[in-house]
Amino acid sequence: MITIPLQLPDELAQQVLPLQDRLPEIIELGLRQLLGRTERRSVASQPATKQRVLAALDSTGIVTLPRFTARQAAWTRRTPIYAGGPPASEMIIAERRQGYEPT
């Protein structure tokens, strides 16, 4: 583990002292918030409320949100393979006619 000395203003130090055992968690959450802001700016089409909810969920660390930076592979269309003989629909109709006997 690495020890990092910090200099804090008196007011902030008074707020931090009671929480000093949770400082690693607080710093981690703060970093997630800072790093997450740049990723969320790229999704400007979402309403502001939805962005705030997603930011709150993401900052907890309990919910993992998908990142839209990676592009999914494009869907490629495959051409059908044509086989010889009659179409399947004609074969079904012919088979049904053979099984049908009028009474």
Backbone bond lengths (Angstrom), bond angles and torsions (degrees), N, CA, C in turn:
res aa  C-N    CA-C-N  psi(-1)  N-CA   C-N-CA  omega(-1)  CA-C   N-CA-C  phi
1 M - - - 1.442 - - 1.519 107.80 -
2 I 1.330 116.67 143.55 1.454 122.92 -178.69 1.520 109.15 -102.63
3 T 1.322 116.60 137.88 1.461 122.01 175.90 1.518 108.05 -99.58
4 I 1.343 115.70 128.56 1.461 121.70 -179.90 1.522 108.41 -118.23
5 P 1.332 118.37 115.35 1.464 119.79 177.35 1.530 110.01 -74.75
6 L 1.314 117.52 139.91 1.467 123.15 -178.87 1.522 109.92 -125.88
7 Q 1.309 115.91 145.28 1.448 121.51 170.51 1.520 106.65 -114.14
8 L 1.332 115.90 122.07 1.450 121.37 -177.12 1.520 109.99 -121.87
9 P 1.322 117.50 148.84 1.464 119.70 172.08 1.529 109.39 -62.62
10 D 1.326 116.89 154.93 1.467 121.66 -175.10 1.526 112.63 -56.47
11 E 1.335 117.30 -42.97 1.478 120.40 -178.63 1.520 111.33 -63.09
12 L 1.321 116.08 -45.11 1.464 119.92 -179.88 1.529 110.62 -67.34
13 A 1.310 117.52 -38.77 1.462 120.93 179.27 1.525 111.18 -62.46
14 Q 1.332 117.39 -37.63 1.460 120.46 177.71 1.524 111.43 -65.20
15 Q 1.324 116.82 -33.22 1.470 120.09 178.15 1.519 111.48 -76.10
16 V 1.324 117.43 -32.88 1.462 122.25 -174.92 1.526 112.36 -81.53
17 L 1.325 117.92 -33.47 1.468 120.58 -175.53 1.527 114.09 -53.02
18 P 1.336 120.62 -45.23 1.467 118.26 178.69 1.534 113.44 -66.23
19 L 1.329 116.63 -18.53 1.474 121.01 -176.69 1.526 112.28 -108.65
20 Q 1.316 118.86 15.83 1.456 120.29 -172.22 1.525 113.42 -63.05
21 D 1.325 119.00 -25.28 1.466 119.51 177.21 1.532 111.31 -73.83
22 R 1.335 117.72 -16.37 1.473 121.66 179.45 1.531 111.94 -105.51
23 L 1.334 118.46 9.88 1.461 121.31 -177.46 1.531 113.96 -57.89
24 P 1.330 120.68 -41.90 1.477 118.41 177.65 1.530 112.14 -58.83
25 E 1.326 117.15 -40.50 1.463 121.02 179.33 1.527 110.50 -66.51
26 I 1.334 116.86 -42.43 1.463 121.12 -179.49 1.528 110.59 -64.02
27 I 1.329 116.56 -42.82 1.471 120.12 179.28 1.526 110.68 -65.55
28 E 1.327 116.89 -40.51 1.466 120.40 178.80 1.528 111.37 -62.31
29 L 1.328 116.64 -44.37 1.469 120.06 178.52 1.530 111.27 -63.89
30 G 1.329 116.06 -40.10 1.466 119.92 177.60 1.513 112.19 -63.07
31 L 1.329 116.83 -41.17 1.467 120.25 177.60 1.524 111.57 -64.10
32 R 1.321 115.95 -39.97 1.475 118.74 177.43 1.514 110.82 -60.90
33 Q 1.326 116.06 -40.84 1.464 120.19 178.90 1.524 110.40 -63.54
34 L 1.334 117.07 -46.76 1.466 120.40 -178.96 1.520 112.21 -64.09
35 L 1.321 116.60 -45.45 1.464 120.09 -179.32 1.518 111.57 -71.25
36 G 1.308 117.75 -31.51 1.452 121.70 -179.37 1.512 113.42 -71.62
37 R 1.322 117.86 -25.90 1.468 120.52 -179.30 1.509 111.52 -62.29
38 T 1.320 118.36 -40.02 1.459 120.50 -178.94 1.519 110.89 -68.10
39 E 1.340 117.89 -35.87 1.462 120.33 179.13 1.518 111.12 -71.75
40 R 1.329 117.44 -37.41 1.459 120.47 -177.20 1.516 112.50 -73.60
41 R 1.318 118.19 -24.69 1.461 120.47 178.94 1.518 111.47 -64.70
42 S 1.318 117.46 -27.79 1.456 120.79 -178.96 1.530 112.17 -70.89
43 V 1.313 117.88 -18.62 1.460 122.03 -179.85 1.523 108.04 -102.07
44 A 1.331 116.74 68.97 1.459 120.91 -174.75 1.524 112.46 -80.98
45 S 1.318 118.37 -12.74 1.457 120.44 -177.12 1.526 112.95 -77.52
46 Q 1.345 118.06 -15.56 1.457 120.45 -179.03 1.520 110.24 -78.71
47 P 1.319 116.76 145.37 1.468 119.33 176.28 1.524 111.18 -61.21
48 A 1.331 115.86 152.86 1.471 121.10 -175.86 1.525 111.84 -61.37
49 T 1.323 117.55 -37.62 1.463 120.60 -179.57 1.520 110.59 -63.11
50 K 1.309 116.60 -44.12 1.459 120.27 -179.84 1.525 110.30 -63.81
51 Q 1.328 116.73 -38.81 1.461 119.86 178.21 1.524 111.57 -64.34
52 R 1.335 117.28 -38.80 1.460 120.14 178.86 1.524 110.92 -66.27
53 V 1.331 116.54 -40.75 1.469 119.91 179.27 1.524 110.03 -65.19
54 L 1.321 116.77 -44.39 1.463 120.27 178.88 1.528 111.25 -63.70
55 A 1.322 116.58 -38.68 1.472 120.18 178.71 1.524 110.56 -65.20
56 A 1.335 117.09 -40.62 1.465 120.30 179.29 1.520 110.89 -65.22
57 L 1.333 117.26 -43.28 1.467 120.65 178.72 1.526 111.06 -64.74
58 D 1.327 116.17 -41.81 1.453 120.51 -178.32 1.525 111.50 -67.27
59 S 1.326 117.33 -35.73 1.467 119.95 -177.40 1.522 112.48 -70.89
60 T 1.332 118.05 -21.50 1.457 119.61 179.32 1.514 112.34 -72.41
61 G 1.326 116.61 -28.63 1.456 120.14 -178.20 1.518 112.68 83.87
62 I 1.328 117.33 -6.54 1.460 121.18 -179.86 1.520 109.76 -79.36
63 V 1.337 116.17 -38.30 1.456 122.38 -178.19 1.519 108.51 -104.08
64 T 1.321 117.11 133.07 1.454 121.74 176.55 1.520 108.06 -105.37
65 L 1.319 115.80 118.55 1.459 121.09 -178.42 1.524 109.37 -94.02
66 P 1.334 117.00 146.65 1.462 119.06 178.15 1.527 110.37 -69.30
67 R 1.293 116.85 143.38 1.462 122.45 176.86 1.517 107.73 -98.75
68 F 1.311 117.07 132.11 1.449 121.56 -175.49 1.517 112.71 -95.16
69 T 1.316 117.11 21.32 1.452 120.27 179.84 1.525 111.35 -79.96
70 A 1.312 117.57 -34.30 1.459 120.93 -179.71 1.522 109.30 -82.28
71 R 1.314 116.06 131.59 1.456 120.53 -179.29 1.521 109.23 -90.77
72 Q 1.325 114.53 134.34 1.461 118.31 179.30 1.516 109.63 -76.99
73 A 1.314 114.73 153.60 1.457 119.76 179.44 1.528 109.69 -64.19
74 A 1.314 115.54 138.15 1.457 120.65 -178.96 1.530 109.75 -69.81
75 W 1.320 115.14 145.89 1.457 120.63 178.65 1.518 108.28 -75.00
76 T 1.306 117.34 129.84 1.457 120.64 179.10 1.522 108.80 -108.13
77 R 1.310 115.12 133.36 1.459 120.35 -179.51 1.521 109.14 -82.29
78 R 1.300 114.26 135.49 1.461 120.22 178.38 1.530 108.39 -103.41
79 T 1.298 116.36 134.52 1.454 119.49 178.36 1.525 108.89 -80.05
80 P 1.332 116.65 141.00 1.466 118.90 -178.77 1.527 111.34 -68.12
81 I 1.320 114.76 153.31 1.457 120.72 176.92 1.522 107.11 -97.25
82 Y 1.303 115.93 121.74 1.458 120.20 -178.30 1.525 109.62 -88.87
83 A 1.331 115.39 130.11 1.459 121.42 178.71 1.527 108.21 -110.17
84 G 1.304 116.07 156.26 1.458 120.03 179.42 1.522 111.66 -74.86
85 G 1.319 116.48 164.36 1.454 121.29 178.02 1.525 111.52 102.35
86 P 1.330 115.47 177.90 1.468 119.43 -178.00 1.539 110.98 -72.56
87 P 1.313 116.43 157.84 1.465 119.16 176.46 1.527 111.14 -63.89
88 A 1.313 116.88 155.26 1.459 122.34 -178.07 1.526 111.06 -60.30
89 S 1.348 116.91 -36.68 1.465 119.02 -179.00 1.532 111.33 -62.58
90 E 1.343 117.67 -40.06 1.469 120.66 178.98 1.522 110.64 -68.05
91 M 1.327 117.75 -36.88 1.454 120.22 178.67 1.531 110.86 -65.46
92 I 1.329 117.63 -38.74 1.462 121.36 178.89 1.510 110.84 -66.19
93 I 1.336 116.64 -43.70 1.471 120.20 179.66 1.523 110.14 -62.71
94 A 1.338 117.98 -43.70 1.462 121.43 179.84 1.526 110.60 -63.82
95 E 1.312 117.44 -39.80 1.461 121.02 179.26 1.524 111.10 -65.51
96 R 1.312 117.49 -39.88 1.464 121.02 179.63 1.536 111.12 -68.39
97 R 1.297 117.24 -35.67 1.469 120.93 178.99 1.539 110.44 -66.84
98 Q 1.316 117.50 -36.57 1.453 121.06 179.92 1.528 110.55 -68.03
99 G 1.318 117.50 -35.99 1.456 120.93 -178.53 1.516 112.65 -79.72
100 Y 1.336 117.92 -14.33 1.466 120.96 -176.81 1.527 109.22 -90.91
101 E 1.321 116.52 122.51 1.464 122.07 176.85 1.519 108.46 -122.16
102 P 1.362 118.41 115.20 1.468 119.44 179.39 1.527 111.22 -67.87
103 T 1.302 116.66 141.60 1.464 119.71 -179.66 1.487 112.41 -106.66
